[in-house]
Amino acid sequence: MAKDLASTGQKPWILLISAPSGTGKTTLCQSLLQSDNRFRRLITCTTRPPRTGESDGDDYHFLNREAFEQQVAQGEFMEHAVVYDHVYGSRKKDVLSLIHQGYHPLLNIDVQGAASIREQNLPEQLGVDLITVFLCPPSLEELERRLRGRQSDQAEVIARRLNSARDEILQWKAFDYFIESSTRSHDLERLEQIVSAESLRCHRLSSPSVLS
């Protein structure tokens, strides 16, 4: 297990992972959180109803449409987007809370949300770096198999997700890193390589220990 961020002297930075729905980004995020305690998952907001086993404040902040739109009008979100008839978004205060606690915020966000964050240049406004990773399915056939394997969506919803996936994959070059999804262990290994490289950037270190 990695050392906690405070003991390494590193400055916090935001890690954003995005992928077409069903590719496995949630599983990848969970794997990283289990292997590296320098990260904490950003709990995002949504207007969709909780799924079986989900709870407010742990999986999402579940808001009704009126409350969500009110917070948008007040400028509380760093990104928000309509995804399959529901609104999802990431609040600035939730990101800043993790940063102030000394963690790297881990954002599990759809491709629309990632584009919104880049366009608004919000990470620089928050005073932190943003590292983006695109997790790509090995094929649309495999993506369809994974979506059907979840057994949580109707056939028409799966068809919409597959149709959207084609457009989302075309945006892969807008991200800093690319991972072609394979097994859970393979995906985590690739992500850990990215984290290791980013953690060694000189501008994120306080000073070499030999100078202490």
C-alpha positions, -999 to +999 in steps of 0.1 A: +000+000+000+013+035-009+022+060+018-003+086+027+001+119+008+011+140+038+041+118+045+054+121+009+055+158+008+036+158-026+011+184-036-024+171-043-036+168-079-068+156-095-070+123-113-100+120-137-110+087-152-135+086-180-149+059-203-180+049-222-207+035-199-200-002-191-163-002-199-153-006-162-142+028-150-160+023-117-143-010-111-109+006-120-115+035-096-124+010-068-093-010-074-071+021-072-087+033-040-080-001-024-044-001-035-034+035-029-045+055+002-034+088-012-066+089-032-102+096-022-132+093-045-151+124-053-188+118-045-207+133-074-243+145-075-271+131-096-308+134-102-313+097-110-329+075-083-306+053-062-301+018-075-304-012-052-277-011-025-268+026-032-270+052-004-269+089-003-236+104+005-217+072-001-224+064-037-238+097-049-254+128-035-289+122-047-307+155-055-341+163-070-340+183-102-350+215-085-322+213-059-297+204-086-306+233-108-306+257-079-270+247-071-260+250-108-274+286-108-254+294-077-222+283-095-215+254-072-206+229-099-173+225-118-191+204-144-225+190-150-241+172-178-273+154-188-266+117-193-294+093-203-322+116-190-306+123-157-282+151-146-248+144-131-223+169-117-192+175-096-192+203-070-162+225-064-166+224-027-164+186-027-132+187-047-117+214-025-126+194+007-106+164-004-077+187-014-077+204+019-077+170+037-045+162+018-058+137-007-057+134-045-094+137-056-103+108-079-131+117-103-151+090-121-168+111-147-185+106-181-169+119-213-192+150-214-183+160-179-146+156-186-149+179-216-167+205-195-140+205-169-113+210-196-132+237-214-137+258-183-101+253-171-114+249-136-085+229-121-062+258-126-087+281-109-087+256-080-049+258-080-042+221-088-032+200-118-057+178-136-046+144-150-071+127-173-073+091-183-095+075-210-104+039-205-114+024-238-132-009-244-113-034-265-143-036-289-179-026-291-188-063-290-170-066-257-187-035-244-221-048-253-213-081-235-203-061-203-234-040-205-256-070-208-237-088-180-246-060-155-283-069-159-293-035-148-305-019-181-332-025-205-324-034-241-332+001-254-309+016-228-281-007-238-286+003-274-284+040-266-252+035-245-236+016-274-245+043-298-231+070-275-199+049-270-189+053-307-189+091-304-172+091-270-143+069-282-136+094-309-127+119-281-098+098-268-071+122-280-084+149-257-071+130-227-036+128-212-035+090-211-051+060-228-058+026-214-073-002-235-094-022-210-085-058-205-087-076-172-092-059-138-055-065-128-042-053-162-062-020-160-050-013-125-014-020-134-016+005-163-032+031-140-007+026-113+021+032-139+004+065-147+001+075-111+038+066-104+050+087-133+028+117-123+040+114-087+076+119-098+071+152-115+095+177-100+070+205-096+048+183-073+076+175-048+086+197-019+123+189-021+146+159-023+152+142+010+190+147+007+184+185+010+163+182+041 
